[in-house]
Structure formats: C-alpha cells, structure tokens
Amino acid sequence: MMGKKTYLRKLTSKFQIPSVDVGKELEGSTPPSVFIGSWNYPKVYAGPMISPLSGDTTIMDTPEAWIPGEKSQEDIISYRMSLVRGKNMLGVTDLDNRMVEKLQEISLASSSIDSEAEFWKKPRGVSFSEYQAPHGPSAILEKFEIDNVRWDRELEKVYYDTDLKAREALMDLHKKDVPFSHMQKAFSVGTMGVDKRRRLVPTRWSITACDSTIADQLLREVKHNDLLDTHRVYEFQSLSNYYAVLLLPTPWQYEWMEAFLEVLGREKIIFSDYEYYQGKKEYSRVGGCYYTCKMAVLESLAQQKLQSGVIVLREAYSGYVPLGVFNVRENVRNAMAQPYQEFEDMKAALAYINTKLKLSVDSFVKQSDLLQDILKSRQTTLDSFFK
C-alpha cells in the first residue's frame, strides 16, 4: 500500500493556486511570521514572511483563530498565498547574525510589524506541505528592514532566561496560554533553551518538537489522574474533515487513524499509528499529525484531571486541501471543547460513530492495531461486532 508520505506528496503537487504578485521591492507588514527551511541542514534558508498589506496582518499566521473565526478553506489559502517568503542561507548556530536577530525580534513581537524588503529576483512559486501552512512566492533577500518591535512579555521572559531548558520554557508558556503558533515560531528561531544550546530549528521540525514536548509532559501528569469510568465520544467537523475522539475507561493508550476519501481521485485510503501505556520510541509512521492530535487530547484530559485510552478517527473528504498539521491540532481541540456523548460500552460508542462516518467503522477496525487488540481482548469477534 502507498505510504502516507508518498500519498501526501502526490496530493500537494496537484494544487495550482495563484499567489500574490509582487516585484523586487516590497513594503508591507509581517503578521509576525518567520520560516526556517530544512533543506541543506545545518545551513538552512531562513527569513521573514511579509504581506504586501500594511497594518494588522496577524490573522494570516494565527491558526488558532481560523476555526473559531469560522474561516473557510478559501479564506485560509488566501491569507497564506499573500505571504511572501524572504530567505537567506544561515548556519543554525549563527545566532549573532544580524538577520537572525531580526527574525528573533519578529518572533517575539506582540503584534504585526511594518517591514521593507528588497529581493535579489522577483519572488516566485508557492509552497504546499503536509506539515506547515502553505505560503506564497519566495526569493533571496538583498535587504530587509523592520520597524521598532514591542515584545510579548511571556516570550521575552523566556528569551532572557538562558538557564531555562527549552522543554521547561515551552511548558511555562503553555500553562500561561501563549498560543501554540507563537511559541513554535519563537522556538524555531533559537530564543529558548540553555544559552549554548540555542539554535535555529526548521519550521517543520519545530512544530513536531513543540507538540511532542508538550504532549510528553502532559502525559506524565495525566498518568497520575483517575481513570474515566465510561465511554465518551467527542466530535467536530470543519475544513472538509470530520473527527471523532473516543475516550475509553482504560489507562493511557492511543491510536490515530485517518481516512482520505476521494481527495485525489477515487481512493479510499486509511493511515494509522498507535502506542500503548509506555508511549512511542520511534518517530510516527504517519508524521506530525500523530503528535499534534496527541497533544490536543492530552491538553483536555489534563484540564479535566482524567486519564483514559484514546482512539481518534478522522475522515478527509473531496475538496480537502493540506494546510499543515495545525488543521489536526485545532480541529481536535475544538472537538474536545464540545459537549460529549456518553455510552455504557464500546460497542454502543462505535455504533454511534458509525452513523457519522462515510466509511464504516469496520473499515477502520480492519486497518487498526490498537482498536483490534481491544476488541479481541473483550472476546468481540469482528464478524459479530456490527450484528
């Protein structure tokens, strides 16, 4: 079967969406937004993302605001295609570089910043990826200037605390409700961690690093909580996706399953991964969405002071556009904020989810590892399950 990476590469390559047309000189505003590439690491292309619009452009790079603000897929793509990426090749440890200092200023900012850029050539192209949100054209920077910046107070404290480990900094910021996208950008430009260990981290890696770091810490807390005593289903639908989160009255175990239904053509394809109580040692075969979903569910369990097993089913439908793993994080967060349905047993919970899916639950069960294990351990044969 085709792996998820190959499938998503095919999917992202099919999008021919026009981006903003700008010349070699650009005056505008950065939301604030930065982008660090991963190609050629430890020397990487890093730089700001600038909109030709002036004023408050924060909405263009604040994924946390898109779903609550009922932004459509078209709205989000329009925001992202309006961001022009400037870039210079930088070593990941060159934190004294003037460009890196400007990127740090941008990432620590509390609001949009007026910016001026001159490019070596006219910016071209677009970027679509399964990991980070898409963006518009890019070009090498010849010159880049920003206005004075007011820093976010919480991010500023972390920046100046050069004895604080990055892991502890992220948890401090998370507890203070600093938006995930803000801390991830600040982390990516080397503003967190013990002084000598700070470095630039490619955007794609920094998203998963922040998700998995916060999830691991939350999981340590959640394992001390009382077990849930019933079955619950949380659900949410937006941006051509449906999510069902099934909580089980068991110690922590977790499975993520995602189906893509006729997104590319006639395909119906499911990808999945799982972990038991001890967690996962190797990187997930389904990529960053595994960690971002795990973090979002654990965030809710920690708030509710509960421990449970977790099975998440996602369906992506025709018209779905890969917008980065924020899509999973924010959809699952919104699911966990909805009123839940409660069921006495797993059979009833899965039968309910079955009424909401386009694929049958049976299709997910056949693809799963953990869910199949649980059903077998309860002497429920798959054949008799839906009778």
DAQUI-V929120 format. One record per residue. N is the residue number from 1. SS is DSSP state (a for helix, b for strand, c for the rest). PHI is phi in whole degrees, -180 to 180 (none if undefined). PSI is psi in radians with two decimals (* if undefined). Layout:
n->N ss->SS phi->PHI psi->PSI
n->N ss->SS phi->PHI psi->PSI
//
This chain:
n->1 ss->c phi->none psi->2.55
n->2 ss->c phi->-62 psi->2.35
n->3 ss->c phi->-75 psi->2.84
n->4 ss->a phi->-63 psi->-0.69
n->5 ss->a phi->-59 psi->-0.82
n->6 ss->a phi->-63 psi->-0.76
n->7 ss->a phi->-61 psi->-0.83
n->8 ss->a phi->-70 psi->-0.52
n->9 ss->a phi->-63 psi->-0.75
n->10 ss->a phi->-62 psi->-0.74
n->11 ss->a phi->-66 psi->-0.84
n->12 ss->a phi->-69 psi->-0.47
n->13 ss->a phi->-74 psi->-0.26
n->14 ss->c phi->-85 psi->-0.20
n->15 ss->c phi->-83 psi->2.12
n->16 ss->c phi->-117 psi->1.40
n->17 ss->c phi->-109 psi->2.24
n->18 ss->c phi->-69 psi->2.50
n->19 ss->c phi->-112 psi->3.04
n->20 ss->c phi->-60 psi->2.52
n->21 ss->c phi->-103 psi->1.99
n->22 ss->c phi->-130 psi->2.82
n->23 ss->c phi->-93 psi->-2.85
n->24 ss->c phi->-74 psi->-0.29
n->25 ss->b phi->-118 psi->2.46
n->26 ss->b phi->-142 psi->2.22
n->27 ss->b phi->-116 psi->2.34
n->28 ss->b phi->-179 psi->-2.52
n->29 ss->b phi->-139 psi->2.40
n->30 ss->b phi->-96 psi->2.35
n->31 ss->c phi->-54 psi->-0.65
n->32 ss->c phi->-86 psi->2.57
n->33 ss->c phi->-154 psi->2.43
n->34 ss->b phi->-135 psi->2.79
n->35 ss->b phi->-142 psi->2.26
n->36 ss->b phi->-117 psi->2.10
n->37 ss->c phi->-78 psi->2.94
n->38 ss->c phi->-111 psi->-0.24
n->39 ss->c phi->-63 psi->2.39
n->40 ss->c phi->73 psi->0.26
n->41 ss->c phi->-51 psi->2.39
n->42 ss->c phi->-90 psi->0.16
n->43 ss->b phi->-104 psi->2.23
n->44 ss->b phi->-134 psi->2.75
n->45 ss->b phi->-83 psi->2.11
n->46 ss->b phi->-133 psi->2.59
n->47 ss->b phi->176 psi->-3.13
n->48 ss->b phi->-84 psi->2.87
n->49 ss->b phi->-117 psi->2.22
n->50 ss->b phi->-125 psi->2.42
n->51 ss->b phi->-98 psi->2.53
n->52 ss->c phi->-69 psi->-0.19
n->53 ss->c phi->-81 psi->2.58
n->54 ss->c phi->-105 psi->2.77
n->55 ss->c phi->100 psi->-2.60
n->56 ss->c phi->-83 psi->1.84
n->57 ss->c phi->-113 psi->0.33
n->58 ss->a phi->-55 psi->-0.60
n->59 ss->a phi->-60 psi->-0.43
n->60 ss->a phi->-69 psi->-0.37
n->61 ss->a phi->-137 psi->0.68
n->62 ss->c phi->-127 psi->1.40
n->63 ss->c phi->-57 psi->-0.50
n->64 ss->a phi->-61 psi->-0.40
n->65 ss->a phi->-92 psi->-0.21
n->66 ss->a phi->-73 psi->-0.83
n->67 ss->a phi->-73 psi->-0.84
n->68 ss->a phi->-59 psi->-0.54
n->69 ss->c phi->-82 psi->0.09
n->70 ss->c phi->54 psi->0.70
n->71 ss->c phi->-75 psi->2.42
n->72 ss->c phi->-83 psi->2.94
n->73 ss->a phi->-58 psi->-0.68
n->74 ss->a phi->-64 psi->-0.72
n->75 ss->a phi->-59 psi->-0.85
n->76 ss->a phi->-65 psi->-0.77
n->77 ss->a phi->-63 psi->-0.68
n->78 ss->a phi->-62 psi->-0.76
n->79 ss->a phi->-58 psi->-0.87
n->80 ss->a phi->-70 psi->-0.63
n->81 ss->a phi->-73 psi->-0.21
n->82 ss->c phi->-88 psi->-0.07
n->83 ss->b phi->-94 psi->2.15
n->84 ss->b phi->-98 psi->2.24
n->85 ss->b phi->-96 psi->2.05
n->86 ss->b phi->-92 psi->2.61
n->87 ss->b phi->-150 psi->2.58
n->88 ss->b phi->-136 psi->2.63
n->89 ss->b phi->-79 psi->2.16
n->90 ss->b phi->-135 psi->2.55
n->91 ss->b phi->-77 psi->2.49
n->92 ss->c phi->-68 psi->-0.31
n->93 ss->c phi->-101 psi->0.06
n->94 ss->c phi->-83 psi->1.07
n->95 ss->c phi->-76 psi->-0.21
n->96 ss->c phi->-85 psi->-0.08
n->97 ss->c phi->-64 psi->2.44
n->98 ss->a phi->-62 psi->-0.63
n->99 ss->a phi->-65 psi->-0.75
n->100 ss->a phi->-62 psi->-0.71
n->101 ss->a phi->-60 psi->-0.68
n->102 ss->a phi->-67 psi->-0.69
n->103 ss->a phi->-65 psi->-0.64
n->104 ss->a phi->-66 psi->-0.74
n->105 ss->a phi->-57 psi->-0.79
n->106 ss->a phi->-62 psi->-0.80
n->107 ss->a phi->-69 psi->-0.44
n->108 ss->a phi->-91 psi->-0.05
n->109 ss->b phi->-69 psi->2.61
n->110 ss->c phi->-95 psi->-0.09
n->111 ss->c phi->-158 psi->3.09
n->112 ss->c phi->-62 psi->2.67
n->113 ss->b phi->-128 psi->2.25
n->114 ss->b phi->-65 psi->2.36
n->115 ss->b phi->-139 psi->2.66
n->116 ss->b phi->-132 psi->2.34
n->117 ss->b phi->-134 psi->2.52
n->118 ss->b phi->-122 psi->2.26
n->119 ss->b phi->-104 psi->2.69
n->120 ss->c phi->-66 psi->-0.71
n->121 ss->c phi->-135 psi->2.90
n->122 ss->c phi->-60 psi->2.24
n->123 ss->c phi->-62 psi->2.43
n->124 ss->b phi->-136 psi->2.90
n->125 ss->c phi->84 psi->3.08
n->126 ss->c phi->-141 psi->2.84
n->127 ss->b phi->-127 psi->2.13
n->128 ss->c phi->-119 psi->2.35
n->129 ss->c phi->-149 psi->2.64
n->130 ss->c phi->-73 psi->-0.25
n->131 ss->c phi->-93 psi->-1.06
n->132 ss->c phi->-110 psi->2.86
n->133 ss->c phi->-62 psi->2.56
n->134 ss->c phi->-65 psi->2.88
n->135 ss->b phi->-148 psi->2.93
n->136 ss->c phi->-81 psi->-2.62
n->137 ss->c phi->-70 psi->2.83
n->138 ss->b phi->-138 psi->2.77
n->139 ss->b phi->-164 psi->2.76
n->140 ss->b phi->-67 psi->2.39
n->141 ss->b phi->-85 psi->2.35
n->142 ss->b phi->-95 psi->-0.64
n->143 ss->b phi->-151 psi->2.50
n->144 ss->b phi->-150 psi->2.20
n->145 ss->b phi->-130 psi->2.54
n->146 ss->b phi->-129 psi->2.67
n->147 ss->c phi->-73 psi->3.06
n->148 ss->c phi->-59 psi->2.53
n->149 ss->c phi->-119 psi->2.36
n->150 ss->c phi->-99 psi->2.20
n->151 ss->b phi->-84 psi->2.60
n->152 ss->c phi->-67 psi->2.25
n->153 ss->a phi->-62 psi->-0.71
n->154 ss->a phi->-69 psi->-0.71
n->155 ss->a phi->-68 psi->-0.62
n->156 ss->a phi->-63 psi->-0.76
n->157 ss->a phi->-58 psi->-0.78
n->158 ss->a phi->-65 psi->-0.68
n->159 ss->a phi->-61 psi->-0.75
n->160 ss->a phi->-82 psi->-0.22
n->161 ss->c phi->-91 psi->1.54
n->162 ss->c phi->-84 psi->0.08
n->163 ss->c phi->-101 psi->-0.16
n->164 ss->c phi->-84 psi->2.19
n->165 ss->c phi->-66 psi->2.61
n->166 ss->a phi->-57 psi->-0.71
n->167 ss->a phi->-59 psi->-0.79
n->168 ss->a phi->-69 psi->-0.63
n->169 ss->a phi->-62 psi->-0.80
n->170 ss->a phi->-62 psi->-0.74
n->171 ss->a phi->-68 psi->-0.68
n->172 ss->a phi->-60 psi->-0.81
n->173 ss->a phi->-66 psi->-0.70
n->174 ss->a phi->-62 psi->-0.76
n->175 ss->a phi->-66 psi->-0.44
n->176 ss->c phi->-93 psi->0.21
n->177 ss->c phi->61 psi->0.52
n->178 ss->c phi->-69 psi->2.26
n->179 ss->c phi->-54 psi->2.46
n->180 ss->a phi->-54 psi->-0.77
n->181 ss->a phi->-64 psi->-0.56
n->182 ss->a phi->-69 psi->-0.80
n->183 ss->a phi->-70 psi->-0.60
n->184 ss->a phi->-64 psi->-0.73
n->185 ss->a phi->-65 psi->-0.76
n->186 ss->a phi->-63 psi->-0.70
n->187 ss->a phi->-62 psi->-0.70
n->188 ss->a phi->-69 psi->-0.40
n->189 ss->c phi->-104 psi->0.34
n->190 ss->c phi->75 psi->0.63
n->191 ss->c phi->-101 psi->0.11
n->192 ss->c phi->-130 psi->2.69
n->193 ss->c phi->105 psi->3.04
n->194 ss->c phi->-65 psi->2.42
n->195 ss->a phi->-41 psi->-0.97
n->196 ss->a phi->-72 psi->-0.27
n->197 ss->a phi->-98 psi->-0.03
n->198 ss->c phi->-70 psi->2.49
n->199 ss->c phi->-164 psi->2.92
n->200 ss->c phi->-71 psi->2.42
n->201 ss->c phi->-124 psi->2.15
n->202 ss->c phi->-49 psi->2.45
n->203 ss->a phi->-50 psi->-0.84
n->204 ss->a phi->-61 psi->-0.74
n->205 ss->a phi->-70 psi->-0.64
n->206 ss->a phi->-68 psi->-0.55
n->207 ss->a phi->-63 psi->-0.88
n->208 ss->a phi->-68 psi->-0.64
n->209 ss->a phi->-61 psi->-0.76
n->210 ss->a phi->-69 psi->-0.78
n->211 ss->a phi->-59 psi->-0.86
n->212 ss->a phi->-73 psi->-0.60
n->213 ss->a phi->-64 psi->-0.82
n->214 ss->a phi->-67 psi->-0.74
n->215 ss->a phi->-60 psi->-0.77
n->216 ss->a phi->-62 psi->-0.72
n->217 ss->a phi->-69 psi->-0.75
n->218 ss->a phi->-63 psi->-0.66
n->219 ss->a phi->-64 psi->-0.66
n->220 ss->a phi->-60 psi->-0.71
n->221 ss->a phi->-68 psi->-0.83
n->222 ss->a phi->-62 psi->-0.58
n->223 ss->c phi->-66 psi->-0.25
n->224 ss->c phi->-91 psi->-0.11
n->225 ss->c phi->-83 psi->2.81
n->226 ss->b phi->-67 psi->2.62
n->227 ss->b phi->-74 psi->2.48
n->228 ss->c phi->-58 psi->2.52
n->229 ss->c phi->-110 psi->0.22
n->230 ss->c phi->-150 psi->-3.06
n->231 ss->b phi->-104 psi->2.34
n->232 ss->b phi->-126 psi->2.55
n->233 ss->b phi->-124 psi->2.14
n->234 ss->b phi->-108 psi->2.55
n->235 ss->b phi->-148 psi->2.78
n->236 ss->b phi->-162 psi->2.59
n->237 ss->b phi->-136 psi->2.21
n->238 ss->b phi->-167 psi->2.82
n->239 ss->c phi->50 psi->0.80
n->240 ss->c phi->61 psi->0.55
n->241 ss->b phi->-133 psi->2.59
n->242 ss->b phi->-124 psi->2.37
n->243 ss->b phi->-124 psi->2.33
n->244 ss->b phi->-123 psi->2.20
n->245 ss->b phi->-113 psi->2.00
n->246 ss->b phi->-102 psi->2.06
n->247 ss->b phi->-99 psi->2.35
n->248 ss->b phi->-114 psi->2.59
n->249 ss->c phi->-78 psi->1.10
n->250 ss->c phi->-137 psi->2.88
n->251 ss->c phi->-60 psi->2.92
n->252 ss->c phi->-52 psi->2.23
n->253 ss->c phi->-158 psi->2.67
n->254 ss->b phi->-149 psi->2.37
n->255 ss->b phi->-137 psi->2.36
n->256 ss->b phi->-114 psi->2.19
n->257 ss->b phi->-132 psi->2.30
n->258 ss->b phi->-133 psi->2.30
n->259 ss->b phi->-111 psi->2.37
n->260 ss->b phi->-109 psi->2.03
n->261 ss->b phi->-113 psi->1.85
n->262 ss->c phi->54 psi->0.74
n->263 ss->c phi->-84 psi->-0.73
n->264 ss->c phi->-91 psi->-0.70
n->265 ss->c phi->-162 psi->-1.98
n->266 ss->c phi->-105 psi->0.21
n->267 ss->c phi->-73 psi->2.61
n->268 ss->b phi->-133 psi->1.78
n->269 ss->b phi->-131 psi->2.40
n->270 ss->b phi->-121 psi->2.34
n->271 ss->b phi->-117 psi->2.55
n->272 ss->b phi->-152 psi->2.82
n->273 ss->b phi->-159 psi->2.87
n->274 ss->b phi->-157 psi->2.93
n->275 ss->b phi->-150 psi->2.69
n->276 ss->b phi->-95 psi->-2.94
n->277 ss->c phi->-54 psi->-0.63
n->278 ss->c phi->-74 psi->-0.23
n->279 ss->b phi->93 psi->-2.97
n->280 ss->c phi->-117 psi->2.32
n->281 ss->c phi->-91 psi->-0.80
n->282 ss->c phi->-89 psi->2.82
n->283 ss->c phi->-65 psi->2.45
n->284 ss->c phi->-63 psi->2.45
n->285 ss->c phi->-72 psi->-0.24
n->286 ss->c phi->-102 psi->0.09
n->287 ss->c phi->82 psi->-2.76
n->288 ss->a phi->-64 psi->-0.46
n->289 ss->a phi->-63 psi->-0.47
n->290 ss->a phi->-60 psi->-0.76
n->291 ss->a phi->-79 psi->-0.62
n->292 ss->a phi->-70 psi->-0.65
n->293 ss->a phi->-68 psi->-0.77
n->294 ss->a phi->-58 psi->-0.78
n->295 ss->a phi->-62 psi->-0.77
n->296 ss->a phi->-64 psi->-0.71
n->297 ss->a phi->-71 psi->-0.76
n->298 ss->a phi->-64 psi->-0.59
n->299 ss->a phi->-57 psi->-0.78
n->300 ss->a phi->-70 psi->-0.76
n->301 ss->a phi->-61 psi->-0.71
n->302 ss->a phi->-64 psi->-0.73
n->303 ss->a phi->-64 psi->-0.66
n->304 ss->a phi->-85 psi->-0.06
n->305 ss->c phi->54 psi->0.86
n->306 ss->b phi->-127 psi->2.77
n->307 ss->b phi->-125 psi->2.48
n->308 ss->c phi->-159 psi->2.92
n->309 ss->b phi->-82 psi->2.71
n->310 ss->b phi->-137 psi->2.20
n->311 ss->b phi->-122 psi->2.17
n->312 ss->b phi->-117 psi->2.21
n->313 ss->b phi->-114 psi->2.26
n->314 ss->b phi->-125 psi->2.43
n->315 ss->b phi->-122 psi->2.29
n->316 ss->b phi->-110 psi->2.32
n->317 ss->c phi->-109 psi->2.97
n->318 ss->c phi->-51 psi->2.35
n->319 ss->c phi->100 psi->-0.22
n->320 ss->c phi->-66 psi->2.39
n->321 ss->c phi->-121 psi->2.27
n->322 ss->c phi->-64 psi->2.09
n->323 ss->c phi->-117 psi->0.17
n->324 ss->c phi->100 psi->2.92
n->325 ss->c phi->-72 psi->-0.18
n->326 ss->a phi->-54 psi->-0.61
n->327 ss->a phi->-55 psi->-0.77
n->328 ss->a phi->-70 psi->-0.86
n->329 ss->a phi->-56 psi->-0.87
n->330 ss->a phi->-76 psi->-0.57
n->331 ss->a phi->-65 psi->-0.75
n->332 ss->a phi->-69 psi->-0.69
n->333 ss->a phi->-58 psi->-0.75
n->334 ss->a phi->-68 psi->-0.64
n->335 ss->a phi->-59 psi->-0.82
n->336 ss->a phi->-69 psi->-0.25
n->337 ss->c phi->-92 psi->-0.10
n->338 ss->c phi->-85 psi->2.79
n->339 ss->c phi->-62 psi->2.47
n->340 ss->c phi->-103 psi->2.80
n->341 ss->b phi->-95 psi->2.47
n->342 ss->b phi->-116 psi->2.48
n->343 ss->b phi->-138 psi->2.59
n->344 ss->c phi->-75 psi->-0.54
n->345 ss->c phi->-142 psi->2.98
n->346 ss->a phi->-68 psi->-0.62
n->347 ss->a phi->-59 psi->-0.79
n->348 ss->a phi->-67 psi->-0.69
n->349 ss->a phi->-64 psi->-0.80
n->350 ss->a phi->-69 psi->-0.59
n->351 ss->a phi->-64 psi->-0.66
n->352 ss->a phi->-65 psi->-0.85
n->353 ss->a phi->-59 psi->-0.64
n->354 ss->a phi->-58 psi->-0.54
n->355 ss->a phi->-75 psi->-0.26
n->356 ss->a phi->-102 psi->-0.32
n->357 ss->c phi->-87 psi->2.70
n->358 ss->c phi->-85 psi->-0.66
n->359 ss->c phi->-82 psi->2.78
n->360 ss->c phi->-80 psi->2.66
n->361 ss->a phi->-56 psi->-0.60
n->362 ss->a phi->-53 psi->-0.71
n->363 ss->a phi->-62 psi->-0.71
n->364 ss->a phi->-68 psi->-0.74
n->365 ss->a phi->-59 psi->-0.76
n->366 ss->a phi->-64 psi->-0.52
n->367 ss->a phi->-84 psi->-0.34
n->368 ss->c phi->-80 psi->2.87
n->369 ss->c phi->-108 psi->-1.00
n->370 ss->a phi->-68 psi->-0.84
n->371 ss->a phi->-60 psi->-0.73
n->372 ss->a phi->-61 psi->-0.76
n->373 ss->a phi->-57 psi->-0.82
n->374 ss->a phi->-64 psi->-0.77
n->375 ss->a phi->-64 psi->-0.72
n->376 ss->a phi->-66 psi->-0.70
n->377 ss->a phi->-67 psi->-0.34
n->378 ss->c phi->-98 psi->0.32
n->379 ss->c phi->54 psi->0.61
n->380 ss->c phi->-103 psi->1.91
n->381 ss->c phi->-75 psi->2.60
n->382 ss->a phi->-64 psi->-0.58
n->383 ss->a phi->-64 psi->-0.72
n->384 ss->a phi->-84 psi->-0.13
n->385 ss->a phi->-61 psi->-0.74
n->386 ss->c phi->-104 psi->0.31
n->387 ss->c phi->-82 psi->*
//
